[in-house]
Amino acid sequence: MLTKVVDTDRGPVEYAEAGTGNPILYFHGTGVTGDAMVPVESRMIDDGFRLIVPNRPGYGKTPLSPHDTAADCGNVAAALLDSLGIADISVMGSSGGAAFATSFT
C-alpha cells in the first residue's frame, strides 16, 4: 500500500487512502502504521466506503513533536481533512486508536 504525505498547517501528515464513496477517518492502533489497516478493513472498502487512515503523530512520516496529546492527534487529522477538502466524515478507531477517535471533534 502506497502512502502519501500532505503538508498541512499542522505539519506533514502521512496517510493511506483506499476506496470511494462516503469517507471514514480511521485512527490506527498502537504499534502499526495506517497503511497496515487498509487490508484489515478491506470489507468496508468493498462495501463502498472511502477509508482515510492518517499516521498518528509519531508514526511513519507524521512527526510527533509538538503533537503529543490525543487532542493534538485529532487536530492533525482535521488538518489533513481540510487539505483534502473533506468537511463531513465518519470516524472510527481500532485498538489504541479508539481513544483518538473519541477525542476527534
C-alpha positions in Angstrom: 0.0 0.0 0.0 1.4 3.3 -1.0 1.1 6.3 1.3 1.0 10.0 0.6 2.3 12.9 2.6 0.4 16.2 2.7 1.8 19.4 4.1 -0.8 20.9 6.4 -1.0 23.9 8.7 -0.1 21.3 11.5 2.9 20.0 9.6 3.3 17.0 7.3 0.8 14.1 7.7 1.4 10.7 6.1 -1.8 8.8 5.2 -3.2 5.8 3.3 -6.4 6.0 1.4 -8.5 3.4 -0.4 -12.0 3.2 -1.9 -14.6 5.6 -2.9 -17.9 6.8 -1.5 -18.7 8.1 2.0 -15.4 8.8 3.7 -14.3 7.3 7.0 -11.5 8.7 9.1 -9.8 5.7 10.7 -7.4 6.0 13.6 -5.0 3.0 13.6 -3.9 1.1 16.6 -0.7 1.2 18.6 2.4 -0.4 17.0 1.3 -0.2 13.4 1.1 2.5 10.7 -2.1 3.4 9.0 -1.4 1.6 5.7 -1.5 -1.7 7.6 -5.2 -1.1 8.4 -6.3 -0.9 4.7 -6.2 -4.6 4.0 -7.6 -5.4 7.5 -10.6 -3.2 6.8 -11.0 -4.2 3.1 -14.6 -5.2 3.6 -15.5 -1.5 4.3 -13.8 -0.6 1.0 -15.6 -3.4 -0.8 -18.9 -2.1 0.7 -18.3 1.3 -1.0 -16.6 3.4 1.6 -13.6 5.6 1.3 -11.1 4.8 4.0 -8.7 7.6 5.1 -6.0 6.5 7.6 -3.6 9.1 8.7 -0.5 8.0 10.6 -0.9 9.2 14.1 1.8 11.7 15.3 5.0 9.7 15.9 4.2 7.0 13.3 5.7 6.9 9.8 6.4 10.3 8.4 4.0 12.2 10.7 6.2 13.8 13.3 5.3 13.5 17.0 6.6 16.9 18.1 4.7 19.1 19.0 1.6 16.8 18.7 1.8 14.8 21.9 -1.8 14.6 23.2 -5.0 12.9 21.9 -6.4 16.4 21.1 -3.3 17.2 19.1 -3.7 14.0 17.1 -7.3 15.0 16.3 -6.1 18.4 15.2 -3.6 16.8 12.9 -6.3 14.6 11.4 -8.6 17.6 11.0 -5.8 19.5 9.2 -5.4 16.5 6.8 -9.1 16.5 6.1 -9.0 20.3 5.4 -6.2 19.7 3.0 -8.2 17.0 1.2 -11.3 19.2 1.1 -13.4 16.9 3.3 -15.9 18.6 5.6 -18.2 15.7 6.5 -16.8 12.4 7.7 -17.5 9.4 9.9 -14.8 8.5 12.4 -13.6 5.2 13.9 -10.6 3.7 15.5 -9.3 0.3 16.4 -7.4 -0.8 19.5 -5.1 2.0 20.6 -6.6 4.3 18.0 -10.1 4.2 19.7 -9.1 6.9 22.3 -8.0 9.2 19.5 -11.2 8.6 17.6 -13.3 9.5 20.6 -11.3 12.7 21.1 -11.9 13.8 17.5 -14.3 16.7 17.2 
